[in-house]
Amino acid sequence: MQETAKLIIDGKEYLLPVIEGTEGDKAIDIRSLRQNTGYITFDPGFGNTGTCRSAITYMDGEKGILRYRGIPIEQLAEHSTFVETAFLLITGQLPTREELTRTSVHLNDFSPLHENMKAFYQNYPPKAHPMGILSAMVNAMRSYYPELTDIEEEMNKTYLRLISKIRTMAAMAYRISLGERVVYPRPDLCYCSNFLNMMFDKVVVPYKIDPDLVRALNVFWILHADHEQNCSTTAVRVVGSGKVNIYATISAGISALWGPLHGGANQAVVNMLEEIQKNGMTIEDCIAKAKDRENPFKLMGFGHRVYKTYDPRAKIMKKMCDIVLSKIKRNDPLLNIAQKLEEVALNDSFFVEKHLYPNVDFYSGIMMRALGIPTNMFTVMFAIGRLPGWIAQWKEDVTDPETKIARPRQVYTGNFQRDYIPMKQRG
Ligand code: SDX
């Protein structure tokens, strides 16, 4: 029996179908609402609005649950690699050994950039933000690589070409910003080792691959790989709904991720912690500022639209910080400040009542610092991790028969009709 929701408007009853998901999540299907009632719904930020059915990621914000294709994030962080998790997100299944080998070969084959793309980098000012460069370079791929065809094999190669090259593009942006020689990807290194080597290898001091740091980077990217319908994924789906090519669509996702309220928060967290350390701000001052509604200051890395408890990724990230810092035998004072901030905030009624807990960005910056990643590259690291999720969500969107071009409505609050006033009458 189809479950329905009853709406009464001006004494008239309307029955709207209810859609139920795998985990019992429910939605009222309002696709016929305007045509039947003349009304639309109003939900800035879409906090109460489902834009699609999706089988990729499941989150329960109240219980702090996150699963990719049904597998808990804790198990993937413990046992998987970033490349294997990317395969799982995009195809829906964990790869066989043969599929994983074939995927790794493609990732290696696709890792160099077209030599002519280097000219783009050389014409950016040295202080150009790498997120702007990355968004532009991914968009430029459309001009160098074949357009997406409907042939499954070709589409899979396009996904792997993007996943492989985004890593090379990021490292190249960093090296060129330093005026250092570009380090090319090596066929003998795995995905994460290759990235670290391209970032830090020096002629005089060859980069030493440390398996523990490579593991930490795998976990970092696994934790960022997808997160259902977040801001940047919504941007990817909206842009993709107009049948834009995948490169321009992913470029839009990178731009949406850049903001400090979204993926840019990891950079904002470290800037905030450095501010506290430099200005000798007390933890109490910081918490008081975050609680003051007149003050625009927010405790960056805290709060989440969906999680109303501890972000499960933040728990894992915090553990990885300890592992990496003890491995490199460094004590980061910012970690101590972050831990004190968390302790005070989680015992403060303001944060408890508003369900404000650390999110994935709160500790991720500290771990990236420990890996040697510069602060302005933090959101680039998030983008590399999120790319398989964007691809999986884009693929699901463009192959979903229910998908239509994104075109929301509005409540108009402007002028009533009025006539044009010729300039000579305007004074
Ligand atoms: C990511 O959506 C995703 O899944 C995103 C992400 C992913 O993997 O894709 O998880 C990645 O973007 C994580 C979030 C990173 N952003 C930050 O850490 C920035 C700081 N956080 C806030 O800006 C905020 O919490 C958001 C943007 C994350 C969520 O904002 P919401 O859901 O719109 O909540 P809100 O702004 O309406 O806040 C509710 C209340 C407000 O107070 P009142 O108006 O009710 O009095 O809580 C307050 C807010 O002022 N509040 C904060 C706060 N976050 C919310 N107060 C102080 N510090 C904060 N961090």
Boltz pocket constraint, residues with backbone or C-beta under 6 A from the ligand:
constraints:
  - pocket:
      binder: B
      contacts: [[A, 223], [A, 224], [A, 226], [A, 227], [A, 229], [A, 230], [A, 231], [A, 260], [A, 261], [A, 262], [A, 263], [A, 265], [A, 290], [A, 291], [A, 293], [A, 297], [A, 298], [A, 299], [A, 300], [A, 301], [A, 302], [A, 303], [A, 304], [A, 305], [A, 306], [A, 354], [A, 356], [A, 359], [A, 360], [A, 361]]
      max_distance: 6.0
